[in-house]
Amino acid sequence: MVVDKNSITSIAIGGFDGMHIAHQTLFSNLTKNGAIAVIESGYANLTPKTHRQEYSKFPLYYYVLESIKHLTGEEFISLLKEEFPSIRRIVVGFDFCFGKGRKHCISELKSLFEGEVVVINEVKVNDISVHSRIIREYLKDGDIQTANTLLGKKYKIHGTQIKGQGLGSKSFVPTINLNVPDFILPNEGVYATKTKIDDAFYPSITFLGHRVTTDGSYAVETHILDKELTNHSNDIEVKFFEKIRENEKFDSFESLKKQIDLDINTVQSYFTKA
């Protein structure tokens, strides 16, 4: 999204990994000609790189932390005024700090910036604080529903198709095997998902984890329900709805095949009822 920086009158500042509901609260306090200044720490793995833009109508501008962390508070504000000469409002979260060594926080921001400073209080859902680090922990625990609640949307990963074992279409069900280098992956197990192929999302079942019954390697593979897809783009998206079961080791391929069939029925019922 290309916007003339001279026209921007307000900015929200933060890391914004996840673009979750607390972040959206900040954005709702921007003016019509608002923008988002993303401080890129290199640790973003809920919405890494430019994937954040999908979740906002405002233009995003990225500032690498390593390139600005040496700035004093005064120098940081001067940089913002130079970048956005028309800004009259800055929107930040309650725990925002800036400048070398994170020495400056809200009170210094208000004294250094001549315009309006809007500070958003901590956002909670079901008495849970909405923070990217907390969402990551729920994903690691496999609690996809709580993670989705805090995100305000379904957690989604992007990946590219890679070659799998070749067992799926022969012995089990055909799957798309994915390489997902940038996104944090939910806990090992089987999930009800929707997978985007080209421009459409399809109900799917997705496995993440070590193939403990076969070769023991880690895999991310998704099976599209009730639809055979042969030709598609290499950019695949997977949305996570609910965890169906933990990763398990089976005594035989036959036992695994029976469980896969049960899993597929479970996921089909899930989307039928949804």
N, C-alpha and C positions, 0 to 999 in steps of 0.2 A: 504494500500500500504506500503510494508516494503522495506526500502532503508537504506543502510549503511550510517549513518550520516557522517562518515569520508570522503565519496565521494562527499558530497555536497559542492559546491563552491560558491553558492549565495543563499540568502534568501530574501523573501519579508515579511515585518512585518506589522501587522495591525489586526483589528477586523474581517474584511471581511464578515460581515453579509450581505447576498444577493449575494455575488460573482458577482456583477454587472459589467457594462462595464468599470467603473473606476478602479475597482479591476483587471479586466483582462488586463488593460493597464500596471499596475504594473507587473503582471506576465509575460507579453511579454518582459520585460526587464531582466528577469532571464536568467542565462546561462543554457546550456543543463542539467547540473547536479544541477538544482535549487531545492528549497523547499520553503514552505510557513509556517511561524511561526504565528499562530493564537493566538491573545491575547483574551482569552475567558472571557468576562465581566459578562456573565450570562443573558444579555439582548437580545441576538440574537434570533430573531423570524421570520426572512425572510428565513434563512437557518440555523436553530438551530442544535446544537450538531455536529455530523459528516456528516450532509447532504451536507456540503460544498464540500466534496471530489468529488462529482458527477460532479462538474463544473471545474475541473482542472486536467491536466495530471501530475502535480507536487505533491509530497507527502506533506501532511499537518501534522504539529505538533502543539499540543494545549498546551497553557500555561495559567493557571487560574490566572486572574488578582489579586485575593485576595492573591495568593501565591507569587507574585513577586512585588507588588506595593510598598513594603517597601524598595526595592533595590535602591541604589544610581545609578546615571548614569554609573559610573565606574563598579559597581557590575553587572549591567544589561549587559553591553558589555562583561564583563568577563564570564557571564553565557552563552551568545551566542557563544563565542569563545570556551568555554569548551564543549558545546553541539555540535557545528559544527566546529571542529578544522581546516577544510580546507577552510572556507569561505574567499572569496576575494572581495565579492560585497554584499552590502545591499541595497535593494530597498524599498523606503517608499513614502507615499503621502506627499504633501506639508504641511499638518497640523499635521504631526506626532510629538508627544512629548513622553517622556519616563522618567523613574526614579521617585523617591519618590516625590509625589505632582505634577507630570508631569512638573518637574522643567526644564528638558532639552529638547531641540528641535533640529532642523536641524543643526545649527551651532555647537552645542556640540557633536552631533553624528559624524559629520565630523572630529572633533578634537580628539574624543575618539577612533574612529575606524580607524585602520591603512590602511584598504583597500579602495575600491571605494564605494562611496555613491551616488546612483542614486535617485534623487528626482523627482517625477511625479507631474506636475502642475495640478491644478484643471481641471477636465473634465466636459464639458457642452454639452448638447444635446438640440437643439432648444432653446438655451439660458437658459436652466434649469441646475443648478448644480447637478451633480450626486452624491448623498449621500444616505446612507441607511435610515437616518431619514426622508429625503424628499420622498423617495419611500414609506415609511410607511404611510406618510400623504396622498399620492395619493390613496393608498389602502383603507385607512379609509374613504376617500371621494367617493370611488367606481369608481375612474378613472383608471380602470384596463389597458387601452391602454397606458396611459402615464407611469404608473408604469412599464409595460412590455418594453416600449421603453428605459427607464433608466436602467432596468435590463439587457437588451439585450437578453431577452428570455421571455417565458411565465411564469408568477408567478405560483408556484406549492406548494400544501400542501400535507402532508401525514397524514393519519388517519387510525383508526381501526373501523371495522363495529360494530355497536351497535343496539339494538332493538329499533325500532321506535314506532309510535302510532298504526301501523297495519292498518291504513286507506288507505295507498297508493295503495296497490294491490287490495283492496276491492272497494274503492270509486273513486280513481283517477288513478294514474299510479304507478307501482312498483318502489321503490327507495331504494338505499343503504344509510342508516343513518350512519353518521360518528362521531366519537369522535376525535377531533383534539386538543390535549392539548398543543402542543409546538409552533405552527405557528400562526402568526398574520393573522386574517381573514379579507377579504375585507368587505366593507360596506354591510349592509343588502340589499338583492335583489335577482334577478334571473340572472344567467350568462350562456353564451355559454361556454362550457368547453369540455375538453377531459379527460376521466377517465381511469386510468390504472388498469386493472384487470389482475393479474398474469404478463404476459410479453407483453401485447398488450394494446394500447390506443384506446378507442372507443369514438366517438362523444357523447356528453352528455349534459344535462341541469342540472344546480346545483342551489339549493336554499340555501341561508344563511339568518338566521334571526329568529325573533320570529313568531311563528305560530299564528298570530293575529286572523285568522278566526276560528281556532280550539281550541287548549288547551293553547295557549299563551306562550308555552315554546320555548326556543331557539333551533334551529336545523341546522344541516348541512346535506343536503340530495341531492343525485345525481341520476338522471334517465338516464340509457343508452338508446340511441336512436336505434330503429330498431334491438334490440338484447336482448334476454332474457337470463340472466345469473343466474344460480342457485348455482353452486359450484365454489368457487374461494377462493384465499388466503385472510387472514384477513388484509393484508397490502394494503391499497388503496391509489392511488395518483390521484390528480385532478389538471389539468392545466386550468388556466383562460384565456379566449380569449377576451370576450367582455361582458359588462353588458347589459342585455336586458330590464330590468325594475326595478323599486323600489319595495320594499315590500309593499303590500297593504292588506287592510281588505275588505272582500267581505261579502255581505248580506246573502249569502246562499252557500251551498256546490255546488249547480248547477252553480252559477256564477263563483265560484272558478274553477270548472272543465272546464268550457268554456275557462277561461283565461289560464289554463294549456295547453289546446289543442292549443290555439293561440301561446303560448310561444314555444311549441314544434315545430310548423310550422316555427316560426321565426328562431329558432336555426338550424333546418334542412336546411332552405334556406341559412343561414349564412355559413354553412359548404359546401353546394353545390357550392356557389359562390367563396368560399375561394380557 
